[in-house]
């Protein structure tokens, strides 16, 4: 079975970096990822859909990963981001 790795083609925006850092610190503190609602509240987004769009974009860019069909599985990819 071939592994499908995503290539990082862009740099994160400042807002994406804040979401990324929040997910990383939440995971470190709790052992699981935050919910979309928790991300939205932390970032002062108006809705969960904004958090979903942001995390989906970060997944597509290869900065985050999520296990399909599992809740609270958002986590940062292993490589260090500056």
C-alpha positions in Angstrom: 0.0 0.0 0.0 1.6 3.3 -1.1 1.7 6.2 1.3 0.2 9.4 0.0 2.3 12.4 1.3 1.1 16.0 0.8 3.7 18.5 -0.3 3.7 21.9 1.5 3.6 24.4 -1.3 2.7 27.6 0.7 3.6 29.2 3.9 0.9 29.6 6.6 -0.8 32.9 7.1 -0.6 34.4 10.6 -4.1 33.2 11.3 -3.4 29.7 10.1 -0.3 29.7 12.3 -2.4 30.6 15.4 -4.8 27.7 14.6 -1.9 25.4 14.1 -0.2 26.4 17.4 -3.5 26.1 19.3 -4.1 22.5 18.0 -0.5 21.6 18.8 -0.7 23.0 22.4 -4.2 21.5 22.9 -2.9 18.1 21.8 0.1 18.3 24.1 -2.1 19.2 27.1 -5.0 16.8 26.5 -3.7 13.9 24.4 -6.3 14.5 21.7 -7.2 17.3 19.3 -9.7 20.1 19.8 -13.2 20.1 18.4 -14.1 22.5 15.6 -16.2 24.3 18.2 -13.3 24.7 20.6 -11.1 26.0 17.7 -13.8 28.5 16.7 -14.2 29.7 20.3 -10.5 30.1 20.8 -10.0 32.0 17.6 -13.2 34.1 18.1 -14.6 32.9 14.8 -18.3 33.6 14.2 -19.0 29.9 13.4 -17.6 26.4 13.4 -17.6 26.5 9.6 -14.8 29.0 9.7 -12.8 26.6 11.9 -13.6 23.8 9.6 -12.5 25.7 6.5 -9.2 26.7 8.2 -8.4 23.2 9.4 -9.3 21.7 6.1 -7.0 24.1 4.3 -4.2 23.2 6.7 -4.8 19.5 6.1 -4.8 20.0 2.4 -1.5 21.9 2.7 0.0 19.1 4.7 0.4 21.0 8.0 -2.3 19.0 9.9 -3.5 15.4 9.7 -6.8 13.9 10.7 -7.9 10.3 10.9 -11.0 9.7 8.8 -14.1 8.9 10.7 -12.6 9.7 14.1 -13.6 12.7 16.2 -10.9 14.9 17.9 -8.2 13.4 15.7 -6.7 16.6 14.4 -3.0 16.9 15.1 0.0 18.6 13.6 2.2 16.7 11.2 5.5 15.5 12.7 7.7 18.1 10.9 8.5 21.3 12.9 7.0 24.4 11.4 8.5 27.8 12.0 
